[in-house]
Amino acid sequence: MSVARREASFDLATRTRDIRLDLPLTREAMSEYLGLTIETVSRQISQLGREGVIELDGKRKIVIPDLDRLGAETGDEAMAG
């Protein structure tokens, strides 16, 4: 969410267009940082993709079609609403 939040701050029109970004960390690095297994991180990313919250474009690129929905799904009250 912090990467999406930073990206959104650069463009006030992000509420009406997709946010496209490169993930700065591999799934392995994310899992180490969060103290989770790589399988858990991969499952969560895949689930967000299946539910349409994010769109996967390869392993390190994602598209966020609705920033408010991502905020709601991740429990980030600063992004939702």
N, CA, C and O atoms as CSV, one atom per row, in Angstrom:
chain,resi,resn,atom,element,x,y,z
A,1,MET,N,N,0.816,-1.188,0.000
A,1,MET,CA,C,0.000,0.000,0.000
A,1,MET,C,C,0.858,1.249,0.000
A,1,MET,O,O,0.475,2.241,-0.620
A,2,SER,N,N,2.001,1.244,0.668
A,2,SER,CA,C,2.817,2.454,0.697
A,2,SER,C,C,3.330,2.810,-0.684
A,2,SER,O,O,3.441,3.992,-1.011
A,3,VAL,N,N,3.647,1.818,-1.505
A,3,VAL,CA,C,4.084,2.091,-2.877
A,3,VAL,C,C,2.931,2.691,-3.670
A,3,VAL,O,O,3.121,3.661,-4.405
A,4,ALA,N,N,1.745,2.126,-3.528
A,4,ALA,CA,C,0.564,2.651,-4.230
A,4,ALA,C,C,0.230,4.050,-3.742
A,4,ALA,O,O,-0.112,4.917,-4.547
A,5,ARG,N,N,0.322,4.285,-2.447
A,5,ARG,CA,C,0.033,5.599,-1.884
A,5,ARG,C,C,1.005,6.636,-2.445
A,5,ARG,O,O,0.591,7.732,-2.823
A,6,ARG,N,N,2.293,6.296,-2.501
A,6,ARG,CA,C,3.293,7.222,-3.029
A,6,ARG,C,C,3.022,7.500,-4.502
A,6,ARG,O,O,3.099,8.647,-4.942
A,7,GLU,N,N,2.706,6.465,-5.261
A,7,GLU,CA,C,2.412,6.637,-6.685
A,7,GLU,C,C,1.186,7.530,-6.870
A,7,GLU,O,O,1.175,8.388,-7.752
A,8,ALA,N,N,0.175,7.340,-6.061
A,8,ALA,CA,C,-1.051,8.135,-6.162
A,8,ALA,C,C,-0.792,9.594,-5.827
A,8,ALA,O,O,-1.430,10.477,-6.400
A,9,SER,N,N,0.125,9.863,-4.917
A,9,SER,CA,C,0.395,11.240,-4.521
A,9,SER,C,C,1.005,12.045,-5.661
A,9,SER,O,O,0.944,13.274,-5.638
A,10,PHE,N,N,1.590,11.388,-6.654
A,10,PHE,CA,C,2.187,12.090,-7.784
A,10,PHE,C,C,1.155,12.491,-8.829
A,10,PHE,O,O,1.440,13.326,-9.687
A,11,ASP,N,N,-0.031,11.913,-8.770
A,11,ASP,CA,C,-1.029,12.163,-9.801
A,11,ASP,C,C,-2.406,12.234,-9.166
A,11,ASP,O,O,-2.946,11.220,-8.725
A,12,LEU,N,N,-2.967,13.419,-9.120
A,12,LEU,CA,C,-4.270,13.601,-8.479
A,12,LEU,C,C,-5.392,12.895,-9.231
A,12,LEU,O,O,-6.476,12.706,-8.679
A,13,ALA,N,N,-5.155,12.506,-10.471
A,13,ALA,CA,C,-6.193,11.849,-11.275
A,13,ALA,C,C,-6.231,10.347,-11.049
A,13,ALA,O,O,-6.964,9.651,-11.752
A,14,THR,N,N,-5.475,9.821,-10.103
A,14,THR,CA,C,-5.412,8.371,-9.940
A,14,THR,C,C,-6.725,7.758,-9.508
A,14,THR,O,O,-6.888,6.545,-9.642
A,15,ARG,N,N,-7.649,8.511,-9.009
A,15,ARG,CA,C,-8.944,7.952,-8.618
A,15,ARG,C,C,-9.760,7.560,-9.843
A,15,ARG,O,O,-10.744,6.830,-9.728
A,16,THR,N,N,-9.356,8.043,-11.017
A,16,THR,CA,C,-10.123,7.745,-12.220
A,16,THR,C,C,-9.339,6.933,-13.239
A,16,THR,O,O,-9.859,6.638,-14.315
A,17,ARG,N,N,-8.096,6.564,-12.924
A,17,ARG,CA,C,-7.322,5.763,-13.865
A,17,ARG,C,C,-6.539,4.707,-13.100
A,17,ARG,O,O,-6.356,4.798,-11.886
A,18,ASP,N,N,-6.084,3.708,-13.839
A,18,ASP,CA,C,-5.296,2.636,-13.241
A,18,ASP,C,C,-3.952,3.160,-12.762
A,18,ASP,O,O,-3.370,4.058,-13.371
A,19,ILE,N,N,-3.469,2.596,-11.675
A,19,ILE,CA,C,-2.110,2.859,-11.218
A,19,ILE,C,C,-1.277,1.665,-11.641
A,19,ILE,O,O,-1.620,0.523,-11.336
A,20,ARG,N,N,-0.195,1.922,-12.334
A,20,ARG,CA,C,0.702,0.865,-12.796
A,20,ARG,C,C,2.038,1.066,-12.104
A,20,ARG,O,O,2.593,2.165,-12.094
A,21,LEU,N,N,2.546,-0.018,-11.527
A,21,LEU,CA,C,3.825,0.118,-10.852
A,21,LEU,C,C,4.613,-1.173,-10.844
A,21,LEU,O,O,4.069,-2.270,-10.967
A,22,ASP,N,N,5.911,-1.001,-10.697
A,22,ASP,CA,C,6.820,-2.127,-10.530
A,22,ASP,C,C,6.990,-2.343,-9.033
A,22,ASP,O,O,7.245,-1.394,-8.293
A,23,LEU,N,N,6.853,-3.573,-8.590
A,23,LEU,CA,C,7.077,-3.866,-7.179
A,23,LEU,C,C,8.569,-3.744,-6.891
A,23,LEU,O,O,9.385,-4.311,-7.618
A,24,PRO,N,N,8.937,-3.016,-5.844
A,24,PRO,CA,C,10.356,-2.816,-5.555
A,24,PRO,C,C,11.024,-4.034,-4.915
A,24,PRO,O,O,12.251,-4.100,-4.842
A,25,LEU,N,N,10.229,-4.989,-4.453
A,25,LEU,CA,C,10.767,-6.174,-3.790
A,25,LEU,C,C,10.283,-7.437,-4.489
A,25,LEU,O,O,9.195,-7.464,-5.063
A,26,THR,N,N,11.089,-8.464,-4.437
A,26,THR,CA,C,10.634,-9.775,-4.894
A,26,THR,C,C,9.666,-10.328,-3.850
A,26,THR,O,O,9.586,-9.811,-2.736
A,27,ARG,N,N,8.946,-11.360,-4.205
A,27,ARG,CA,C,8.049,-11.994,-3.233
A,27,ARG,C,C,8.852,-12.557,-2.070
A,27,ARG,O,O,8.401,-12.524,-0.925
A,28,GLU,N,N,10.038,-13.072,-2.361
A,28,GLU,CA,C,10.899,-13.589,-1.299
A,28,GLU,C,C,11.311,-12.475,-0.336
A,28,GLU,O,O,11.279,-12.662,0.881
A,29,ALA,N,N,11.694,-11.328,-0.871
A,29,ALA,CA,C,12.074,-10.200,-0.018
A,29,ALA,C,C,10.878,-9.704,0.798
A,29,ALA,O,O,11.022,-9.348,1.968
A,30,MET,N,N,9.686,-9.682,0.165
A,30,MET,CA,C,8.473,-9.282,0.896
A,30,MET,C,C,8.217,-10.230,2.059
A,30,MET,O,O,7.890,-9.796,3.164
A,31,SER,N,N,8.368,-11.535,1.802
A,31,SER,CA,C,8.092,-12.517,2.853
A,31,SER,C,C,9.081,-12.367,4.008
A,31,SER,O,O,8.698,-12.470,5.173
A,32,GLU,N,N,10.335,-12.128,3.688
A,32,GLU,CA,C,11.329,-11.931,4.747
A,32,GLU,C,C,11.025,-10.678,5.554
A,32,GLU,O,O,11.106,-10.699,6.782
A,33,TYR,N,N,10.681,-9.601,4.887
A,33,TYR,CA,C,10.365,-8.337,5.557
A,33,TYR,C,C,9.139,-8.473,6.467
A,33,TYR,O,O,9.110,-7.937,7.575
A,34,LEU,N,N,8.131,-9.197,5.979
A,34,LEU,CA,C,6.878,-9.349,6.725
A,34,LEU,C,C,6.900,-10.500,7.727
A,34,LEU,O,O,6.002,-10.620,8.560
A,35,GLY,N,N,7.923,-11.343,7.646
A,35,GLY,CA,C,7.987,-12.498,8.546
A,35,GLY,C,C,7.001,-13.586,8.169
A,35,GLY,O,O,6.500,-14.309,9.029
A,36,LEU,N,N,6.725,-13.699,6.866
A,36,LEU,CA,C,5.796,-14.701,6.355
A,36,LEU,C,C,6.553,-15.632,5.420
A,36,LEU,O,O,7.685,-15.353,5.026
A,37,THR,N,N,5.918,-16.730,5.074
A,37,THR,CA,C,6.538,-17.603,4.072
A,37,THR,C,C,6.286,-17.014,2.688
A,37,THR,O,O,5.338,-16.254,2.483
A,38,ILE,N,N,7.142,-17.374,1.753
A,38,ILE,CA,C,6.961,-16.906,0.382
A,38,ILE,C,C,5.647,-17.440,-0.194
A,38,ILE,O,O,5.006,-16.781,-1.013
A,39,GLU,N,N,5.255,-18.639,0.242
A,39,GLU,CA,C,3.985,-19.217,-0.224
A,39,GLU,C,C,2.795,-18.365,0.217
A,39,GLU,O,O,1.852,-18.169,-0.549
A,40,THR,N,N,2.838,-17.862,1.444
A,40,THR,CA,C,1.752,-17.014,1.944
A,40,THR,C,C,1.675,-15.718,1.149
A,40,THR,O,O,0.588,-15.289,0.762
A,41,VAL,N,N,2.802,-15.105,0.909
A,41,VAL,CA,C,2.827,-13.866,0.126
A,41,VAL,C,C,2.292,-14.140,-1.281
A,41,VAL,O,O,1.469,-13.380,-1.791
A,42,SER,N,N,2.750,-15.210,-1.901
A,42,SER,CA,C,2.296,-15.554,-3.253
A,42,SER,C,C,0.795,-15.823,-3.286
A,42,SER,O,O,0.103,-15.373,-4.199
A,43,ARG,N,N,0.289,-16.556,-2.290
A,43,ARG,CA,C,-1.159,-16.835,-2.233
A,43,ARG,C,C,-1.961,-15.552,-2.104
A,43,ARG,O,O,-2.982,-15.393,-2.774
A,44,GLN,N,N,-1.518,-14.637,-1.256
A,44,GLN,CA,C,-2.255,-13.394,-1.049
A,44,GLN,C,C,-2.251,-12.533,-2.309
A,44,GLN,O,O,-3.281,-11.967,-2.675
A,45,ILE,N,N,-1.109,-12.431,-2.969
A,45,ILE,CA,C,-1.028,-11.663,-4.213
A,45,ILE,C,C,-1.925,-12.303,-5.273
A,45,ILE,O,O,-2.654,-11.604,-5.976
A,46,SER,N,N,-1.869,-13.624,-5.386
A,46,SER,CA,C,-2.711,-14.330,-6.360
A,46,SER,C,C,-4.190,-14.135,-6.057
A,46,SER,O,O,-4.989,-13.947,-6.974
A,47,GLN,N,N,-4.563,-14.178,-4.783
A,47,GLN,CA,C,-5.963,-13.989,-4.414
A,47,GLN,C,C,-6.440,-12.580,-4.762
A,47,GLN,O,O,-7.547,-12.412,-5.272
A,48,LEU,N,N,-5.620,-11.572,-4.493
A,48,LEU,CA,C,-5.987,-10.204,-4.875
A,48,LEU,C,C,-6.170,-10.105,-6.386
A,48,LEU,O,O,-7.042,-9.378,-6.863
A,49,GLY,N,N,-5.355,-10.832,-7.131
A,49,GLY,CA,C,-5.495,-10.855,-8.586
A,49,GLY,C,C,-6.772,-11.535,-9.027
A,49,GLY,O,O,-7.479,-11.023,-9.894
A,50,ARG,N,N,-7.080,-12.688,-8.440
A,50,ARG,CA,C,-8.310,-13.419,-8.799
A,50,ARG,C,C,-9.550,-12.590,-8.490
A,50,ARG,O,O,-10.536,-12.647,-9.225
A,51,GLU,N,N,-9.506,-11.830,-7.419
A,51,GLU,CA,C,-10.659,-11.030,-7.012
A,51,GLU,C,C,-10.750,-9.706,-7.771
A,51,GLU,O,O,-11.702,-8.948,-7.585
A,52,GLY,N,N,-9.759,-9.425,-8.630
A,52,GLY,CA,C,-9.792,-8.201,-9.423
A,52,GLY,C,C,-9.350,-6.957,-8.681
A,52,GLY,O,O,-9.513,-5.844,-9.180
A,53,VAL,N,N,-8.792,-7.135,-7.492
A,53,VAL,CA,C,-8.321,-5.985,-6.713
A,53,VAL,C,C,-7.047,-5.429,-7.340
A,53,VAL,O,O,-6.829,-4.218,-7.362
A,54,ILE,N,N,-6.213,-6.328,-7.848
A,54,ILE,CA,C,-5.031,-5.943,-8.609
A,54,ILE,C,C,-4.998,-6.791,-9.870
A,54,ILE,O,O,-5.658,-7.827,-9.953
A,55,GLU,N,N,-4.234,-6.347,-10.839
A,55,GLU,CA,C,-4.002,-7.134,-12.044
A,55,GLU,C,C,-2.509,-7.405,-12.104
A,55,GLU,O,O,-1.698,-6.489,-11.963
A,56,LEU,N,N,-2.150,-8.654,-12.312
A,56,LEU,CA,C,-0.749,-9.037,-12.366
A,56,LEU,C,C,-0.236,-8.921,-13.793
A,56,LEU,O,O,-0.892,-9.354,-14.740
A,57,ASP,N,N,0.938,-8.334,-13.933
A,57,ASP,CA,C,1.589,-8.192,-15.229
A,57,ASP,C,C,3.009,-8.710,-15.062
A,57,ASP,O,O,3.948,-7.934,-14.881
A,58,GLY,N,N,3.155,-10.021,-15.124
A,58,GLY,CA,C,4.441,-10.632,-14.834
A,58,GLY,C,C,4.598,-10.820,-13.335
A,58,GLY,O,O,3.617,-10.800,-12.592
A,59,LYS,N,N,5.827,-11.002,-12.897
A,59,LYS,CA,C,6.063,-11.270,-11.474
A,59,LYS,C,C,6.265,-10.016,-10.642
A,59,LYS,O,O,6.030,-10.044,-9.434
A,60,ARG,N,N,6.693,-8.921,-11.249
A,60,ARG,CA,C,7.033,-7.738,-10.472
A,60,ARG,C,C,6.262,-6.486,-10.889
A,60,ARG,O,O,6.584,-5.386,-10.442
A,61,LYS,N,N,5.260,-6.640,-11.731
A,61,LYS,CA,C,4.460,-5.491,-12.165
A,61,LYS,C,C,3.002,-5.745,-11.817
A,61,LYS,O,O,2.478,-6.839,-12.026
A,62,ILE,N,N,2.360,-4.718,-11.284
A,62,ILE,CA,C,0.934,-4.832,-10.989
A,62,ILE,C,C,0.208,-3.587,-11.468
A,62,ILE,O,O,0.797,-2.518,-11.632
A,63,VAL,N,N,-1.077,-3.758,-11.686
A,63,VAL,CA,C,-1.973,-2.665,-12.034
A,63,VAL,C,C,-3.023,-2.612,-10.942
A,63,VAL,O,O,-3.590,-3.636,-10.561
A,64,ILE,N,N,-3.278,-1.420,-10.444
A,64,ILE,CA,C,-4.308,-1.221,-9.422
A,64,ILE,C,C,-5.448,-0.447,-10.081
A,64,ILE,O,O,-5.351,0.767,-10.260
A,65,PRO,N,N,-6.531,-1.147,-10.446
A,65,PRO,CA,C,-7.625,-0.470,-11.136
A,65,PRO,C,C,-8.464,0.430,-10.228
A,65,PRO,O,O,-9.083,1.380,-10.707
A,66,ASP,N,N,-8.491,0.146,-8.940
A,66,ASP,CA,C,-9.331,0.906,-8.012
A,66,ASP,C,C,-8.595,1.022,-6.685
A,66,ASP,O,O,-8.598,0.086,-5.885
A,67,LEU,N,N,-7.969,2.162,-6.453
A,67,LEU,CA,C,-7.164,2.365,-5.256
A,67,LEU,C,C,-8.004,2.282,-3.980
A,67,LEU,O,O,-7.538,1.766,-2.965
A,68,ASP,N,N,-9.226,2.782,-4.028
A,68,ASP,CA,C,-10.104,2.697,-2.855
A,68,ASP,C,C,-10.397,1.239,-2.488
A,68,ASP,O,O,-10.404,0.874,-1.312
A,69,ARG,N,N,-10.636,0.423,-3.502
A,69,ARG,CA,C,-10.920,-0.995,-3.231
A,69,ARG,C,C,-9.695,-1.682,-2.636
A,69,ARG,O,O,-9.828,-2.476,-1.705
A,70,LEU,N,N,-8.510,-1.390,-3.157
A,70,LEU,CA,C,-7.293,-1.967,-2.591
A,70,LEU,C,C,-7.155,-1.559,-1.131
A,70,LEU,O,O,-6.819,-2.387,-0.284
A,71,GLY,N,N,-7.409,-0.300,-0.832
A,71,GLY,CA,C,-7.340,0.165,0.553
A,71,GLY,C,C,-8.323,-0.564,1.450
A,71,GLY,O,O,-7.982,-0.941,2.571
A,72,ALA,N,N,-9.537,-0.764,0.965
A,72,ALA,CA,C,-10.548,-1.470,1.746
A,72,ALA,C,C,-10.158,-2.927,1.959
A,72,ALA,O,O,-10.316,-3.454,3.060
A,73,GLU,N,N,-9.652,-3.581,0.918
A,73,GLU,CA,C,-9.277,-4.993,1.015
A,73,GLU,C,C,-8.097,-5.220,1.941
A,73,GLU,O,O,-8.004,-6.259,2.594
A,74,THR,N,N,-7.198,-4.250,1.999
A,74,THR,CA,C,-5.984,-4.420,2.811
A,74,THR,C,C,-6.145,-3.824,4.200
A,74,THR,O,O,-5.231,-3.917,5.020
A,75,GLY,N,N,-7.288,-3.216,4.477
A,75,GLY,CA,C,-7.523,-2.626,5.799
A,75,GLY,C,C,-6.798,-1.312,5.998
A,75,GLY,O,O,-6.601,-0.888,7.137
A,76,ASP,N,N,-6.397,-0.657,4.921
A,76,ASP,CA,C,-5.692,0.617,5.004
A,76,ASP,C,C,-6.718,1.741,4.928
A,76,ASP,O,O,-7.117,2.159,3.841
A,77,GLU,N,N,-7.132,2.215,6.070
A,77,GLU,CA,C,-8.185,3.226,6.139
A,77,GLU,C,C,-7.779,4.530,5.463
A,77,GLU,O,O,-8.641,5.276,4.997
A,78,ALA,N,N,-6.475,4.818,5.401
A,78,ALA,CA,C,-6.021,6.055,4.756
A,78,ALA,C,C,-6.268,6.011,3.256
A,78,ALA,O,O,-6.408,7.060,2.629
A,79,MET,N,N,-6.327,4.810,2.663
A,79,MET,CA,C,-6.541,4.684,1.220
A,79,MET,C,C,-8.019,4.500,0.877
A,79,MET,O,O,-8.460,4.933,-0.188
A,80,ALA,N,N,-8.777,3.877,1.745
A,80,ALA,CA,C,-10.186,3.609,1.457
A,80,ALA,C,C,-11.006,4.860,1.648
A,80,ALA,O,O,-10.716,5.699,2.501
A,81,GLY,N,N,-12.062,4.969,0.814
A,81,GLY,CA,C,-13.019,6.041,0.973
A,81,GLY,C,C,-12.523,7.297,0.419
A,81,GLY,O,O,-13.218,8.312,0.473
